[in-house]
Amino acid sequence: MDTTDRKLRAILSDVLGLKPGQADAFTDSTGLFGDLPELDSMAVAGLLTEMEDRLDIIIDEDEIDGDLFETYGSLLAFARAKVGSA
């Protein structure tokens, strides 16, 4: 588990108010939007803001689509790509 992975799990736990350890069990194929009741359209905005703040990245509106929040793996890949290009 790399730094971006650890930070993203912490962000999801904090923003969504997940049970302790719940995010630690996420795999690349763990479903997010539509599978986690805590992750609704209102939570997405808070999640993106926290990702920008804690990962020190900028997320442009045109980068956000439904596929981004489909699985933990897709969100992590996006975060790693943004951190790598920051």
C-alpha positions in Angstrom: 0.0 0.0 0.0 1.6 3.3 -1.1 1.1 6.8 0.3 -1.6 7.7 -2.2 -3.5 4.5 -1.4 -3.3 5.1 2.3 -4.4 8.8 2.0 -7.3 7.9 -0.3 -8.6 5.3 2.1 -8.4 7.8 5.0 -10.2 10.4 2.8 -13.0 8.0 2.0 -13.3 7.0 5.7 -13.4 10.6 6.9 -15.6 12.1 4.3 -18.1 9.2 4.2 -18.0 8.4 7.9 -17.2 4.7 7.2 -16.8 2.2 10.0 -13.3 1.9 11.3 -11.3 -0.4 9.0 -14.0 -0.5 6.3 -11.9 1.3 3.7 -8.9 -0.9 4.6 -10.8 -3.9 3.1 -11.4 -2.2 -0.2 -9.9 -3.9 -3.2 -9.5 -2.5 -6.8 -12.9 -4.1 -7.7 -14.8 -2.7 -4.6 -17.8 -0.8 -6.0 -18.1 2.8 -4.8 -20.9 5.0 -6.3 -24.1 2.9 -6.2 -22.6 0.3 -3.9 -21.7 2.5 -0.9 -24.8 4.1 0.4 -22.7 6.8 2.0 -21.3 7.9 -1.3 -24.1 10.0 -2.9 -24.0 13.0 -5.2 -23.6 15.3 -2.2 -20.7 13.3 -0.8 -18.9 13.4 -4.2 -18.2 17.1 -3.9 -16.7 16.8 -0.4 -14.7 13.8 -1.5 -13.2 15.7 -4.5 -12.4 18.7 -2.3 -10.6 16.5 0.3 -8.7 14.7 -2.4 -7.4 18.1 -3.7 -6.5 19.3 -0.3 -4.8 16.1 1.1 -3.2 14.9 -2.1 -2.2 18.4 -3.2 -3.7 18.0 -6.6 -6.1 20.0 -8.8 -9.1 18.2 -10.3 -10.7 19.8 -13.3 -14.4 19.4 -13.9 -13.9 17.7 -17.3 -12.0 14.9 -15.5 -15.0 13.9 -13.5 -17.3 11.2 -14.9 -19.3 8.2 -13.6 -16.4 5.8 -14.3 -14.2 7.6 -11.9 -16.3 6.5 -8.9 -17.3 3.1 -10.2 -14.6 1.2 -8.2 -12.0 1.9 -5.6 -9.4 0.9 -8.3 -10.6 3.4 -10.8 -10.5 6.2 -8.1 -7.1 5.1 -6.9 -5.7 5.0 -10.5 -7.0 8.5 -11.1 -5.5 9.8 -7.8 -2.1 8.2 -8.5 -2.0 9.7 -12.0 -2.9 13.2 -10.6 -0.2 12.9 -7.8 2.3 11.7 -10.4 1.6 14.7 -12.6 1.5 17.3 -9.8 
